[in-house]
Amino acid sequence: MKGEDDRTNIESREEEIHAPENRDTKRRTSDSSNDESFKKLVNASVVIVLVALIFIALFSFFFSMQEAIFALFNPRYQALMQAVFSLMVVVMGVYLIKMFLGK
């Protein structure tokens, strides 16, 4: 009986000694997970802003290209060139969507 009591006392003392370490590691783990979640949130917000800027630039490019078609081509061929350009934009958009969704 005395041997079992000694083992119990030793185990309880070891738990008391290691308890502060466990609290520190739990705190470090929660801090690192908070840091990681904050980094993910910042990265996601940066990506959203960049995607918005890309869409604005694409719309600007599209309308500038329409004006360039009017300036460069004979009025007889302007509608045809606009259709070809719009078709190219649609094909490239579908290709990019398939490429990103395929992963």
C-alpha positions in Angstrom: 0.0 0.0 0.0 2.8 2.3 0.8 4.4 1.8 -2.6 1.2 2.8 -4.3 0.8 5.9 -2.2 4.4 6.9 -3.1 3.7 6.4 -6.8 0.6 8.5 -6.5 2.4 11.3 -4.7 5.3 11.2 -7.3 2.8 11.4 -10.2 0.9 14.3 -8.6 4.1 16.2 -8.0 5.2 15.6 -11.6 1.8 16.9 -12.8 2.2 20.0 -10.7 5.7 20.6 -12.1 4.6 20.2 -15.7 1.3 22.1 -15.3 2.8 25.6 -15.9 4.5 24.2 -19.1 1.2 22.9 -20.4 -0.4 26.3 -19.8 2.4 28.0 -21.6 2.3 25.7 -24.6 -1.5 26.0 -24.8 -1.1 29.8 -24.8 1.6 29.7 -27.4 -0.5 27.4 -29.6 -3.6 29.6 -29.3 -1.4 32.7 -30.1 0.1 31.1 -33.1 -3.3 30.0 -34.4 -4.6 33.5 -33.9 -1.6 34.8 -35.8 -2.2 32.4 -38.6 -5.9 33.2 -38.8 -5.0 37.0 -38.9 -2.5 36.3 -41.7 -5.1 34.4 -43.6 -7.6 37.2 -43.2 -5.1 39.8 -44.3 -4.1 37.7 -47.3 -7.7 37.2 -48.3 -8.5 40.9 -48.1 -5.4 41.7 -50.2 -6.5 39.2 -52.8 -10.0 40.6 -52.9 -8.7 44.2 -53.4 -6.4 43.0 -56.2 -9.2 41.1 -57.9 -11.4 44.2 -57.8 -8.6 46.3 -59.3 -8.1 43.7 -62.0 -11.8 43.8 -62.9 -11.7 47.6 -63.1 -8.7 47.4 -65.4 -10.4 44.8 -67.6 -13.5 46.9 -68.0 -11.3 49.9 -68.9 -9.3 47.9 -71.4 -12.5 46.5 -73.0 -14.0 49.9 -73.6 -10.7 51.4 -74.7 -10.4 48.5 -77.2 -13.9 49.2 -78.5 -12.9 52.8 -79.1 -9.7 51.7 -80.8 -11.7 49.5 -83.1 -13.8 52.5 -84.1 -10.7 54.5 -84.8 -8.7 51.9 -86.7 -11.2 50.1 -88.9 -13.5 51.2 -91.7 -17.1 51.7 -90.4 -18.1 48.7 -92.6 -15.9 46.3 -90.5 -16.3 47.9 -87.1 -19.2 45.6 -86.1 -17.3 42.5 -87.2 -14.2 43.5 -85.3 -16.2 44.2 -82.2 -17.8 40.8 -82.4 -14.4 39.1 -82.9 -12.9 41.0 -79.9 -15.9 40.1 -77.7 -15.7 36.5 -78.8 -12.0 36.4 -77.9 -12.8 37.9 -74.4 -15.5 35.3 -73.8 -13.3 32.4 -74.9 -10.4 33.6 -72.7 -12.8 34.0 -69.8 -14.2 30.5 -70.1 -10.7 29.0 -70.5 -9.5 30.8 -67.4 -12.5 29.7 -65.4 -12.0 26.1 -66.4 -8.3 26.3 -65.6 -9.0 27.7 -62.1 -11.9 25.4 -61.3 -10.1 22.3 -62.7 -7.5 22.5 -59.8 
